[in-house]
Every structure is written in structure tokens, then in C-alpha cells.
Amino acid sequence: MNHLTALASAAFGSTIYLVTFSTVRRLNQLSPRAKVTGLVVTGMVLCAVIGNVAFGSLSVTLGFIVGGGLTPPVHRWILQRRKR
């Protein structure tokens, strides 16, 4: 397994999580019809990205999963720390 590839994929997984999180937050402020349309489009884009990642090597897939899995707790911790 190439460690640099896994690290880069972890950063990419983290970025995908943060972009999706901010997109959904913005979509929640729109009208219900626009929200549903935006969520469907966001879901289709995520499926395409995850499909491309799964098509890559094992290190790419593992890095992406680790990056996407570690980001939510760290992001919540940063947001709670900022509120204090």
C-alpha cells in the first residue's frame, strides 16, 4: 500500500465530507422543492465520486474511508471549541 496515496485520499475524503456538509446546510435554508432537488443532485454527485474512488486501488479506498470517517468528530470538536 502506498502511504502517500492513502494520505492524499484521506484528505480528499475529508474535503468531500466538509463540502457535502456545507452544501446540505445551505440547502436546508431553501424552499422544500429546491431542497429536494439539491439533495438529489448532491446524492448523485456523491455516488459518482464514491464509485470513482472504489474503482481506484485499495490504498485509495482505505484512505478515503479513513478521511471521511475521522472528519465528522473532529469537525464537531472544532465547532464546539469555537463556541466557547
PyMOL Python script that loads the backbone (N, CA, C, O; Angstrom):
from pymol import cmd

cmd.read_pdbstr("""\
ATOM      1  N   MET A   1       0.848  -1.173   0.000  1.00  0.00           N
ATOM      2  CA  MET A   1       0.000   0.000   0.000  1.00  0.00           C
ATOM      3  C   MET A   1       0.892   1.234   0.000  1.00  0.00           C
ATOM      4  O   MET A   1       1.838   1.323   0.783  1.00  0.00           O
ATOM      5  N   ASN A   2       0.599   2.158  -0.854  1.00  0.00           N
ATOM      6  CA  ASN A   2       1.339   3.400  -0.930  1.00  0.00           C
ATOM      7  C   ASN A   2       0.791   4.360   0.134  1.00  0.00           C
ATOM      8  O   ASN A   2      -0.376   4.748   0.083  1.00  0.00           O
ATOM      9  N   HIS A   3       1.631   4.736   1.087  1.00  0.00           N
ATOM     10  CA  HIS A   3       1.186   5.561   2.209  1.00  0.00           C
ATOM     11  C   HIS A   3       0.824   6.986   1.782  1.00  0.00           C
ATOM     12  O   HIS A   3      -0.114   7.572   2.322  1.00  0.00           O
ATOM     13  N   LEU A   4       1.548   7.538   0.834  1.00  0.00           N
ATOM     14  CA  LEU A   4       1.216   8.883   0.369  1.00  0.00           C
ATOM     15  C   LEU A   4      -0.128   8.916  -0.358  1.00  0.00           C
ATOM     16  O   LEU A   4      -0.884   9.880  -0.239  1.00  0.00           O
ATOM     17  N   THR A   5      -0.413   7.873  -1.098  1.00  0.00           N
ATOM     18  CA  THR A   5      -1.705   7.788  -1.776  1.00  0.00           C
ATOM     19  C   THR A   5      -2.834   7.694  -0.764  1.00  0.00           C
ATOM     20  O   THR A   5      -3.873   8.334  -0.930  1.00  0.00           O
ATOM     21  N   ALA A   6      -2.640   6.903   0.283  1.00  0.00           N
ATOM     22  CA  ALA A   6      -3.663   6.780   1.328  1.00  0.00           C
ATOM     23  C   ALA A   6      -3.857   8.102   2.052  1.00  0.00           C
ATOM     24  O   ALA A   6      -4.987   8.476   2.365  1.00  0.00           O
ATOM     25  N   LEU A   7      -2.774   8.808   2.320  1.00  0.00           N
ATOM     26  CA  LEU A   7      -2.876  10.105   3.000  1.00  0.00           C
ATOM     27  C   LEU A   7      -3.589  11.136   2.127  1.00  0.00           C
ATOM     28  O   LEU A   7      -4.423  11.896   2.618  1.00  0.00           O
ATOM     29  N   ALA A   8      -3.267  11.162   0.852  1.00  0.00           N
ATOM     30  CA  ALA A   8      -3.937  12.089  -0.060  1.00  0.00           C
ATOM     31  C   ALA A   8      -5.418  11.747  -0.189  1.00  0.00           C
ATOM     32  O   ALA A   8      -6.259  12.642  -0.264  1.00  0.00           O
ATOM     33  N   SER A   9      -5.734  10.476  -0.213  1.00  0.00           N
ATOM     34  CA  SER A   9      -7.135  10.065  -0.295  1.00  0.00           C
ATOM     35  C   SER A   9      -7.887  10.404   0.983  1.00  0.00           C
ATOM     36  O   SER A   9      -9.071  10.738   0.935  1.00  0.00           O
ATOM     37  N   ALA A  10      -7.213  10.323   2.123  1.00  0.00           N
ATOM     38  CA  ALA A  10      -7.841  10.720   3.389  1.00  0.00           C
ATOM     39  C   ALA A  10      -8.176  12.209   3.374  1.00  0.00           C
ATOM     40  O   ALA A  10      -9.244  12.617   3.831  1.00  0.00           O
ATOM     41  N   ALA A  11      -7.264  13.011   2.850  1.00  0.00           N
ATOM     42  CA  ALA A  11      -7.539  14.443   2.739  1.00  0.00           C
ATOM     43  C   ALA A  11      -8.700  14.694   1.778  1.00  0.00           C
ATOM     44  O   ALA A  11      -9.530  15.569   2.021  1.00  0.00           O
ATOM     45  N   PHE A  12      -8.758  13.937   0.702  1.00  0.00           N
ATOM     46  CA  PHE A  12      -9.856  14.073  -0.261  1.00  0.00           C
ATOM     47  C   PHE A  12     -11.184  13.656   0.371  1.00  0.00           C
ATOM     48  O   PHE A  12     -12.199  14.322   0.167  1.00  0.00           O
ATOM     49  N   GLY A  13     -11.188  12.566   1.132  1.00  0.00           N
ATOM     50  CA  GLY A  13     -12.399  12.131   1.822  1.00  0.00           C
ATOM     51  C   GLY A  13     -12.875  13.161   2.822  1.00  0.00           C
ATOM     52  O   GLY A  13     -14.076  13.393   2.963  1.00  0.00           O
ATOM     53  N   SER A  14     -11.936  13.778   3.516  1.00  0.00           N
ATOM     54  CA  SER A  14     -12.275  14.831   4.465  1.00  0.00           C
ATOM     55  C   SER A  14     -12.878  16.036   3.750  1.00  0.00           C
ATOM     56  O   SER A  14     -13.858  16.618   4.216  1.00  0.00           O
ATOM     57  N   THR A  15     -12.293  16.400   2.627  1.00  0.00           N
ATOM     58  CA  THR A  15     -12.801  17.535   1.851  1.00  0.00           C
ATOM     59  C   THR A  15     -14.202  17.252   1.324  1.00  0.00           C
ATOM     60  O   THR A  15     -15.064  18.130   1.356  1.00  0.00           O
ATOM     61  N   ILE A  16     -14.435  16.049   0.844  1.00  0.00           N
ATOM     62  CA  ILE A  16     -15.765  15.677   0.344  1.00  0.00           C
ATOM     63  C   ILE A  16     -16.793  15.782   1.464  1.00  0.00           C
ATOM     64  O   ILE A  16     -17.901  16.272   1.248  1.00  0.00           O
ATOM     65  N   TYR A  17     -16.429  15.321   2.664  1.00  0.00           N
ATOM     66  CA  TYR A  17     -17.354  15.419   3.797  1.00  0.00           C
ATOM     67  C   TYR A  17     -17.692  16.876   4.089  1.00  0.00           C
ATOM     68  O   TYR A  17     -18.865  17.218   4.238  1.00  0.00           O
ATOM     69  N   LEU A  18     -16.686  17.735   4.174  1.00  0.00           N
ATOM     70  CA  LEU A  18     -16.927  19.136   4.526  1.00  0.00           C
ATOM     71  C   LEU A  18     -17.726  19.865   3.450  1.00  0.00           C
ATOM     72  O   LEU A  18     -18.582  20.689   3.772  1.00  0.00           O
ATOM     73  N   VAL A  19     -17.462  19.578   2.193  1.00  0.00           N
ATOM     74  CA  VAL A  19     -18.224  20.200   1.102  1.00  0.00           C
ATOM     75  C   VAL A  19     -19.677  19.748   1.149  1.00  0.00           C
ATOM     76  O   VAL A  19     -20.587  20.560   0.985  1.00  0.00           O
ATOM     77  N   THR A  20     -19.896  18.464   1.370  1.00  0.00           N
ATOM     78  CA  THR A  20     -21.258  17.948   1.456  1.00  0.00           C
ATOM     79  C   THR A  20     -21.989  18.534   2.654  1.00  0.00           C
ATOM     80  O   THR A  20     -23.165  18.887   2.553  1.00  0.00           O
ATOM     81  N   PHE A  21     -21.307  18.640   3.777  1.00  0.00           N
ATOM     82  CA  PHE A  21     -21.905  19.208   4.987  1.00  0.00           C
ATOM     83  C   PHE A  21     -22.352  20.651   4.757  1.00  0.00           C
ATOM     84  O   PHE A  21     -23.471  21.016   5.116  1.00  0.00           O
ATOM     85  N   SER A  22     -21.490  21.468   4.166  1.00  0.00           N
ATOM     86  CA  SER A  22     -21.861  22.860   3.932  1.00  0.00           C
ATOM     87  C   SER A  22     -22.948  22.981   2.862  1.00  0.00           C
ATOM     88  O   SER A  22     -23.791  23.874   2.940  1.00  0.00           O
ATOM     89  N   THR A  23     -22.938  22.096   1.868  1.00  0.00           N
ATOM     90  CA  THR A  23     -23.977  22.113   0.834  1.00  0.00           C
ATOM     91  C   THR A  23     -25.339  21.798   1.434  1.00  0.00           C
ATOM     92  O   THR A  23     -26.325  22.467   1.122  1.00  0.00           O
ATOM     93  N   VAL A  24     -25.402  20.789   2.289  1.00  0.00           N
ATOM     94  CA  VAL A  24     -26.676  20.416   2.901  1.00  0.00           C
ATOM     95  C   VAL A  24     -27.156  21.514   3.846  1.00  0.00           C
ATOM     96  O   VAL A  24     -28.358  21.767   3.926  1.00  0.00           O
ATOM     97  N   ARG A  25     -26.259  22.161   4.552  1.00  0.00           N
ATOM     98  CA  ARG A  25     -26.667  23.277   5.414  1.00  0.00           C
ATOM     99  C   ARG A  25     -27.283  24.407   4.601  1.00  0.00           C
ATOM    100  O   ARG A  25     -28.273  25.008   5.020  1.00  0.00           O
ATOM    101  N   ARG A  26     -26.704  24.699   3.442  1.00  0.00           N
ATOM    102  CA  ARG A  26     -27.271  25.750   2.585  1.00  0.00           C
ATOM    103  C   ARG A  26     -28.596  25.313   1.972  1.00  0.00           C
ATOM    104  O   ARG A  26     -29.518  26.118   1.840  1.00  0.00           O
ATOM    105  N   LEU A  27     -28.692  24.043   1.599  1.00  0.00           N
ATOM    106  CA  LEU A  27     -29.938  23.552   1.015  1.00  0.00           C
ATOM    107  C   LEU A  27     -31.083  23.582   2.023  1.00  0.00           C
ATOM    108  O   LEU A  27     -32.234  23.765   1.627  1.00  0.00           O
ATOM    109  N   ASN A  28     -30.806  23.410   3.293  1.00  0.00           N
ATOM    110  CA  ASN A  28     -31.850  23.442   4.312  1.00  0.00           C
ATOM    111  C   ASN A  28     -32.502  24.810   4.430  1.00  0.00           C
ATOM    112  O   ASN A  28     -33.602  24.922   4.971  1.00  0.00           O
ATOM    113  N   GLN A  29     -31.847  25.847   3.934  1.00  0.00           N
ATOM    114  CA  GLN A  29     -32.400  27.199   4.009  1.00  0.00           C
ATOM    115  C   GLN A  29     -33.298  27.529   2.820  1.00  0.00           C
ATOM    116  O   GLN A  29     -33.933  28.583   2.803  1.00  0.00           O
ATOM    117  N   LEU A  30     -33.360  26.647   1.830  1.00  0.00           N
ATOM    118  CA  LEU A  30     -34.149  26.901   0.630  1.00  0.00           C
ATOM    119  C   LEU A  30     -35.563  26.354   0.781  1.00  0.00           C
ATOM    120  O   LEU A  30     -35.898  25.714   1.777  1.00  0.00           O
ATOM    121  N   SER A  31     -36.375  26.620  -0.223  1.00  0.00           N
ATOM    122  CA  SER A  31     -37.745  26.099  -0.234  1.00  0.00           C
ATOM    123  C   SER A  31     -37.714  24.576  -0.341  1.00  0.00           C
ATOM    124  O   SER A  31     -36.724  24.008  -0.802  1.00  0.00           O
ATOM    125  N   PRO A  32     -38.789  23.913   0.080  1.00  0.00           N
ATOM    126  CA  PRO A  32     -38.787  22.437   0.063  1.00  0.00           C
ATOM    127  C   PRO A  32     -38.522  21.829  -1.316  1.00  0.00           C
ATOM    128  O   PRO A  32     -37.820  20.822  -1.416  1.00  0.00           O
ATOM    129  N   ARG A  33     -39.061  22.410  -2.360  1.00  0.00           N
ATOM    130  CA  ARG A  33     -38.859  21.850  -3.696  1.00  0.00           C
ATOM    131  C   ARG A  33     -37.398  21.969  -4.130  1.00  0.00           C
ATOM    132  O   ARG A  33     -36.831  21.023  -4.678  1.00  0.00           O
ATOM    133  N   ALA A  34     -36.798  23.125  -3.887  1.00  0.00           N
ATOM    134  CA  ALA A  34     -35.390  23.318  -4.232  1.00  0.00           C
ATOM    135  C   ALA A  34     -34.491  22.446  -3.353  1.00  0.00           C
ATOM    136  O   ALA A  34     -33.456  21.957  -3.804  1.00  0.00           O
ATOM    137  N   LYS A  35     -34.894  22.259  -2.106  1.00  0.00           N
ATOM    138  CA  LYS A  35     -34.115  21.424  -1.191  1.00  0.00           C
ATOM    139  C   LYS A  35     -34.064  19.982  -1.677  1.00  0.00           C
ATOM    140  O   LYS A  35     -32.995  19.371  -1.699  1.00  0.00           O
ATOM    141  N   VAL A  36     -35.205  19.438  -2.064  1.00  0.00           N
ATOM    142  CA  VAL A  36     -35.253  18.049  -2.533  1.00  0.00           C
ATOM    143  C   VAL A  36     -34.427  17.895  -3.810  1.00  0.00           C
ATOM    144  O   VAL A  36     -33.667  16.937  -3.955  1.00  0.00           O
ATOM    145  N   THR A  37     -34.580  18.833  -4.722  1.00  0.00           N
ATOM    146  CA  THR A  37     -33.805  18.771  -5.968  1.00  0.00           C
ATOM    147  C   THR A  37     -32.310  18.840  -5.673  1.00  0.00           C
ATOM    148  O   THR A  37     -31.530  18.075  -6.240  1.00  0.00           O
ATOM    149  N   GLY A  38     -31.910  19.744  -4.797  1.00  0.00           N
ATOM    150  CA  GLY A  38     -30.498  19.878  -4.440  1.00  0.00           C
ATOM    151  C   GLY A  38     -29.957  18.647  -3.751  1.00  0.00           C
ATOM    152  O   GLY A  38     -28.820  18.246  -4.000  1.00  0.00           O
ATOM    153  N   LEU A  39     -30.759  18.036  -2.883  1.00  0.00           N
ATOM    154  CA  LEU A  39     -30.308  16.822  -2.202  1.00  0.00           C
ATOM    155  C   LEU A  39     -30.155  15.657  -3.171  1.00  0.00           C
ATOM    156  O   LEU A  39     -29.235  14.851  -3.034  1.00  0.00           O
ATOM    157  N   VAL A  40     -31.058  15.565  -4.156  1.00  0.00           N
ATOM    158  CA  VAL A  40     -30.949  14.502  -5.159  1.00  0.00           C
ATOM    159  C   VAL A  40     -29.675  14.685  -5.983  1.00  0.00           C
ATOM    160  O   VAL A  40     -28.948  13.724  -6.232  1.00  0.00           O
ATOM    161  N   VAL A  41     -29.413  15.907  -6.400  1.00  0.00           N
ATOM    162  CA  VAL A  41     -28.207  16.181  -7.187  1.00  0.00           C
ATOM    163  C   VAL A  41     -26.955  15.916  -6.352  1.00  0.00           C
ATOM    164  O   VAL A  41     -25.990  15.334  -6.849  1.00  0.00           O
ATOM    165  N   THR A  42     -26.965  16.340  -5.092  1.00  0.00           N
ATOM    166  CA  THR A  42     -25.825  16.095  -4.209  1.00  0.00           C
ATOM    167  C   THR A  42     -25.593  14.601  -4.023  1.00  0.00           C
ATOM    168  O   THR A  42     -24.449  14.147  -4.030  1.00  0.00           O
ATOM    169  N   GLY A  43     -26.655  13.842  -3.859  1.00  0.00           N
ATOM    170  CA  GLY A  43     -26.531  12.393  -3.724  1.00  0.00           C
ATOM    171  C   GLY A  43     -25.964  11.734  -4.968  1.00  0.00           C
ATOM    172  O   GLY A  43     -25.151  10.813  -4.873  1.00  0.00           O
ATOM    173  N   MET A  44     -26.389  12.201  -6.137  1.00  0.00           N
ATOM    174  CA  MET A  44     -25.870  11.629  -7.385  1.00  0.00           C
ATOM    175  C   MET A  44     -24.383  11.936  -7.546  1.00  0.00           C
ATOM    176  O   MET A  44     -23.615  11.080  -7.984  1.00  0.00           O
ATOM    177  N   VAL A  45     -23.980  13.147  -7.196  1.00  0.00           N
ATOM    178  CA  VAL A  45     -22.566  13.505  -7.279  1.00  0.00           C
ATOM    179  C   VAL A  45     -21.744  12.666  -6.299  1.00  0.00           C
ATOM    180  O   VAL A  45     -20.659  12.196  -6.640  1.00  0.00           O
ATOM    181  N   LEU A  46     -22.260  12.480  -5.081  1.00  0.00           N
ATOM    182  CA  LEU A  46     -21.546  11.657  -4.109  1.00  0.00           C
ATOM    183  C   LEU A  46     -21.412  10.215  -4.588  1.00  0.00           C
ATOM    184  O   LEU A  46     -20.361   9.598  -4.411  1.00  0.00           O
ATOM    185  N   CYS A  47     -22.461   9.677  -5.190  1.00  0.00           N
ATOM    186  CA  CYS A  47     -22.383   8.313  -5.727  1.00  0.00           C
ATOM    187  C   CYS A  47     -21.320   8.214  -6.814  1.00  0.00           C
ATOM    188  O   CYS A  47     -20.585   7.229  -6.877  1.00  0.00           O
ATOM    189  N   ALA A  48     -21.238   9.222  -7.661  1.00  0.00           N
ATOM    190  CA  ALA A  48     -20.227   9.213  -8.720  1.00  0.00           C
ATOM    191  C   ALA A  48     -18.816   9.291  -8.134  1.00  0.00           C
ATOM    192  O   ALA A  48     -17.915   8.584  -8.585  1.00  0.00           O
ATOM    193  N   VAL A  49     -18.627  10.138  -7.145  1.00  0.00           N
ATOM    194  CA  VAL A  49     -17.306  10.270  -6.521  1.00  0.00           C
ATOM    195  C   VAL A  49     -16.910   8.974  -5.821  1.00  0.00           C
ATOM    196  O   VAL A  49     -15.782   8.505  -5.974  1.00  0.00           O
ATOM    197  N   ILE A  50     -17.823   8.400  -5.063  1.00  0.00           N
ATOM    198  CA  ILE A  50     -17.519   7.164  -4.336  1.00  0.00           C
ATOM    199  C   ILE A  50     -17.275   6.019  -5.317  1.00  0.00           C
ATOM    200  O   ILE A  50     -16.427   5.163  -5.068  1.00  0.00           O
ATOM    201  N   GLY A  51     -17.997   5.996  -6.411  1.00  0.00           N
ATOM    202  CA  GLY A  51     -17.753   4.977  -7.433  1.00  0.00           C
ATOM    203  C   GLY A  51     -16.370   5.093  -8.042  1.00  0.00           C
ATOM    204  O   GLY A  51     -15.697   4.088  -8.269  1.00  0.00           O
ATOM    205  N   ASN A  52     -15.946   6.324  -8.308  1.00  0.00           N
ATOM    206  CA  ASN A  52     -14.602   6.517  -8.850  1.00  0.00           C
ATOM    207  C   ASN A  52     -13.528   6.144  -7.841  1.00  0.00           C
ATOM    208  O   ASN A  52     -12.492   5.590  -8.208  1.00  0.00           O
ATOM    209  N   VAL A  53     -13.770   6.443  -6.579  1.00  0.00           N
ATOM    210  CA  VAL A  53     -12.797   6.089  -5.540  1.00  0.00           C
ATOM    211  C   VAL A  53     -12.722   4.576  -5.400  1.00  0.00           C
ATOM    212  O   VAL A  53     -11.631   4.021  -5.266  1.00  0.00           O
ATOM    213  N   ALA A  54     -13.861   3.905  -5.430  1.00  0.00           N
ATOM    214  CA  ALA A  54     -13.877   2.452  -5.306  1.00  0.00           C
ATOM    215  C   ALA A  54     -13.196   1.777  -6.495  1.00  0.00           C
ATOM    216  O   ALA A  54     -12.695   0.660  -6.370  1.00  0.00           O
ATOM    217  N   PHE A  55     -13.175   2.434  -7.622  1.00  0.00           N
ATOM    218  CA  PHE A  55     -12.525   1.896  -8.811  1.00  0.00           C
ATOM    219  C   PHE A  55     -11.004   1.969  -8.693  1.00  0.00           C
ATOM    220  O   PHE A  55     -10.286   1.247  -9.384  1.00  0.00           O
ATOM    221  N   GLY A  56     -10.510   2.860  -7.798  1.00  0.00           N
ATOM    222  CA  GLY A  56      -9.072   3.011  -7.603  1.00  0.00           C
ATOM    223  C   GLY A  56      -8.481   1.841  -6.832  1.00  0.00           C
ATOM    224  O   GLY A  56      -9.131   0.814  -6.635  1.00  0.00           O
ATOM    225  N   SER A  57      -7.267   2.012  -6.409  1.00  0.00           N
ATOM    226  CA  SER A  57      -6.575   0.940  -5.699  1.00  0.00           C
ATOM    227  C   SER A  57      -7.079   0.809  -4.268  1.00  0.00           C
ATOM    228  O   SER A  57      -7.883   1.622  -3.811  1.00  0.00           O
ATOM    229  N   LEU A  58      -6.614  -0.199  -3.574  1.00  0.00           N
ATOM    230  CA  LEU A  58      -7.019  -0.445  -2.198  1.00  0.00           C
ATOM    231  C   LEU A  58      -6.592   0.700  -1.278  1.00  0.00           C
ATOM    232  O   LEU A  58      -7.336   1.075  -0.372  1.00  0.00           O
ATOM    233  N   SER A  59      -5.408   1.253  -1.501  1.00  0.00           N
ATOM    234  CA  SER A  59      -4.940   2.345  -0.648  1.00  0.00           C
ATOM    235  C   SER A  59      -5.796   3.597  -0.838  1.00  0.00           C
ATOM    236  O   SER A  59      -6.029   4.345   0.111  1.00  0.00           O
ATOM    237  N   VAL A  60      -6.258   3.819  -2.056  1.00  0.00           N
ATOM    238  CA  VAL A  60      -7.140   4.968  -2.306  1.00  0.00           C
ATOM    239  C   VAL A  60      -8.454   4.786  -1.559  1.00  0.00           C
ATOM    240  O   VAL A  60      -8.939   5.717  -0.916  1.00  0.00           O
ATOM    241  N   THR A  61      -9.019   3.616  -1.639  1.00  0.00           N
ATOM    242  CA  THR A  61     -10.295   3.340  -0.977  1.00  0.00           C
ATOM    243  C   THR A  61     -10.172   3.433   0.532  1.00  0.00           C
ATOM    244  O   THR A  61     -11.008   4.058   1.185  1.00  0.00           O
ATOM    245  N   LEU A  62      -9.135   2.816   1.095  1.00  0.00           N
ATOM    246  CA  LEU A  62      -8.941   2.872   2.553  1.00  0.00           C
ATOM    247  C   LEU A  62      -8.691   4.292   3.037  1.00  0.00           C
ATOM    248  O   LEU A  62      -9.236   4.702   4.062  1.00  0.00           O
ATOM    249  N   GLY A  63      -7.879   5.043   2.315  1.00  0.00           N
ATOM    250  CA  GLY A  63      -7.621   6.430   2.704  1.00  0.00           C
ATOM    251  C   GLY A  63      -8.874   7.280   2.667  1.00  0.00           C
ATOM    252  O   GLY A  63      -9.105   8.096   3.559  1.00  0.00           O
ATOM    253  N   PHE A  64      -9.683   7.092   1.638  1.00  0.00           N
ATOM    254  CA  PHE A  64     -10.926   7.850   1.509  1.00  0.00           C
ATOM    255  C   PHE A  64     -11.872   7.543   2.666  1.00  0.00           C
ATOM    256  O   PHE A  64     -12.487   8.450   3.226  1.00  0.00           O
ATOM    257  N   ILE A  65     -11.990   6.266   3.024  1.00  0.00           N
ATOM    258  CA  ILE A  65     -12.873   5.868   4.125  1.00  0.00           C
ATOM    259  C   ILE A  65     -12.366   6.414   5.449  1.00  0.00           C
ATOM    260  O   ILE A  65     -13.155   6.901   6.259  1.00  0.00           O
ATOM    261  N   VAL A  66     -11.066   6.340   5.678  1.00  0.00           N
ATOM    262  CA  VAL A  66     -10.496   6.862   6.929  1.00  0.00           C
ATOM    263  C   VAL A  66     -10.683   8.373   7.016  1.00  0.00           C
ATOM    264  O   VAL A  66     -11.055   8.889   8.070  1.00  0.00           O
ATOM    265  N   GLY A  67     -10.432   9.080   5.933  1.00  0.00           N
ATOM    266  CA  GLY A  67     -10.606  10.535   5.938  1.00  0.00           C
ATOM    267  C   GLY A  67     -12.045  10.946   6.165  1.00  0.00           C
ATOM    268  O   GLY A  67     -12.321  11.870   6.930  1.00  0.00           O
ATOM    269  N   GLY A  68     -12.957  10.265   5.505  1.00  0.00           N
ATOM    270  CA  GLY A  68     -14.377  10.562   5.684  1.00  0.00           C
ATOM    271  C   GLY A  68     -14.885  10.164   7.053  1.00  0.00           C
ATOM    272  O   GLY A  68     -15.819  10.780   7.569  1.00  0.00           O
ATOM    273  N   GLY A  69     -14.286   9.140   7.654  1.00  0.00           N
ATOM    274  CA  GLY A  69     -14.719   8.681   8.973  1.00  0.00           C
ATOM    275  C   GLY A  69     -14.165   9.494  10.122  1.00  0.00           C
ATOM    276  O   GLY A  69     -14.826   9.637  11.151  1.00  0.00           O
ATOM    277  N   LEU A  70     -12.970  10.028   9.969  1.00  0.00           N
ATOM    278  CA  LEU A  70     -12.359  10.809  11.048  1.00  0.00           C
ATOM    279  C   LEU A  70     -12.795  12.273  11.056  1.00  0.00           C
ATOM    280  O   LEU A  70     -12.717  12.933  12.092  1.00  0.00           O
ATOM    281  N   THR A  71     -13.243  12.773   9.940  1.00  0.00           N
ATOM    282  CA  THR A  71     -13.560  14.194   9.853  1.00  0.00           C
ATOM    283  C   THR A  71     -14.771  14.614  10.690  1.00  0.00           C
ATOM    284  O   THR A  71     -14.682  15.647  11.354  1.00  0.00           O
ATOM    285  N   PRO A  72     -15.902  13.888  10.708  1.00  0.00           N
ATOM    286  CA  PRO A  72     -17.057  14.374  11.472  1.00  0.00           C
ATOM    287  C   PRO A  72     -16.792  14.614  12.957  1.00  0.00           C
ATOM    288  O   PRO A  72     -17.193  15.665  13.458  1.00  0.00           O
ATOM    289  N   PRO A  73     -16.139  13.702  13.698  1.00  0.00           N
ATOM    290  CA  PRO A  73     -15.897  14.010  15.108  1.00  0.00           C
ATOM    291  C   PRO A  73     -14.938  15.182  15.300  1.00  0.00           C
ATOM    292  O   PRO A  73     -15.112  15.984  16.218  1.00  0.00           O
ATOM    293  N   VAL A  74     -13.938  15.281  14.446  1.00  0.00           N
ATOM    294  CA  VAL A  74     -13.000  16.403  14.553  1.00  0.00           C
ATOM    295  C   VAL A  74     -13.708  17.711  14.225  1.00  0.00           C
ATOM    296  O   VAL A  74     -13.471  18.726  14.880  1.00  0.00           O
ATOM    297  N   HIS A  75     -14.564  17.695  13.228  1.00  0.00           N
ATOM    298  CA  HIS A  75     -15.304  18.901  12.843  1.00  0.00           C
ATOM    299  C   HIS A  75     -16.236  19.346  13.973  1.00  0.00           C
ATOM    300  O   HIS A  75     -16.316  20.536  14.280  1.00  0.00           O
ATOM    301  N   ARG A  76     -16.941  18.393  14.591  1.00  0.00           N
ATOM    302  CA  ARG A  76     -17.807  18.739  15.728  1.00  0.00           C
ATOM    303  C   ARG A  76     -16.990  19.314  16.873  1.00  0.00           C
ATOM    304  O   ARG A  76     -17.424  20.270  17.516  1.00  0.00           O
ATOM    305  N   TRP A  77     -15.818  18.754  17.140  1.00  0.00           N
ATOM    306  CA  TRP A  77     -14.968  19.239  18.220  1.00  0.00           C
ATOM    307  C   TRP A  77     -14.513  20.670  17.941  1.00  0.00           C
ATOM    308  O   TRP A  77     -14.495  21.503  18.847  1.00  0.00           O
ATOM    309  N   ILE A  78     -14.146  20.957  16.695  1.00  0.00           N
ATOM    310  CA  ILE A  78     -13.719  22.306  16.332  1.00  0.00           C
ATOM    311  C   ILE A  78     -14.874  23.289  16.492  1.00  0.00           C
ATOM    312  O   ILE A  78     -14.673  24.393  17.000  1.00  0.00           O
ATOM    313  N   LEU A  79     -16.078  22.908  16.069  1.00  0.00           N
ATOM    314  CA  LEU A  79     -17.232  23.801  16.196  1.00  0.00           C
ATOM    315  C   LEU A  79     -17.585  24.055  17.653  1.00  0.00           C
ATOM    316  O   LEU A  79     -17.946  25.180  17.999  1.00  0.00           O
ATOM    317  N   GLN A  80     -17.496  23.048  18.521  1.00  0.00           N
ATOM    318  CA  GLN A  80     -17.780  23.232  19.942  1.00  0.00           C
ATOM    319  C   GLN A  80     -16.723  24.108  20.594  1.00  0.00           C
ATOM    320  O   GLN A  80     -17.040  24.928  21.455  1.00  0.00           O
ATOM    321  N   ARG A  81     -15.486  23.944  20.196  1.00  0.00           N
ATOM    322  CA  ARG A  81     -14.408  24.754  20.755  1.00  0.00           C
ATOM    323  C   ARG A  81     -14.546  26.218  20.358  1.00  0.00           C
ATOM    324  O   ARG A  81     -14.212  27.114  21.134  1.00  0.00           O
ATOM    325  N   ARG A  82     -15.042  26.455  19.139  1.00  0.00           N
ATOM    326  CA  ARG A  82     -15.217  27.818  18.646  1.00  0.00           C
ATOM    327  C   ARG A  82     -16.331  28.552  19.386  1.00  0.00           C
ATOM    328  O   ARG A  82     -16.277  29.774  19.521  1.00  0.00           O
ATOM    329  N   LYS A  83     -17.360  27.812  19.874  1.00  0.00           N
ATOM    330  CA  LYS A  83     -18.488  28.433  20.569  1.00  0.00           C
ATOM    331  C   LYS A  83     -18.121  28.936  21.952  1.00  0.00           C
ATOM    332  O   LYS A  83     -18.775  29.839  22.474  1.00  0.00           O
ATOM    333  N   ARG A  84     -17.081  28.365  22.555  1.00  0.00           N
ATOM    334  CA  ARG A  84     -16.697  28.765  23.915  1.00  0.00           C
ATOM    335  C   ARG A  84     -16.113  30.122  23.999  1.00  0.00           C
ATOM    336  O   ARG A  84     -15.751  30.573  25.086  1.00  0.00           O
TER     337      ARG A  84
END
""", "prot")
cmd.dss("prot")
cmd.show_as("cartoon", "prot")
cmd.util.cbc("prot")
cmd.orient("prot")
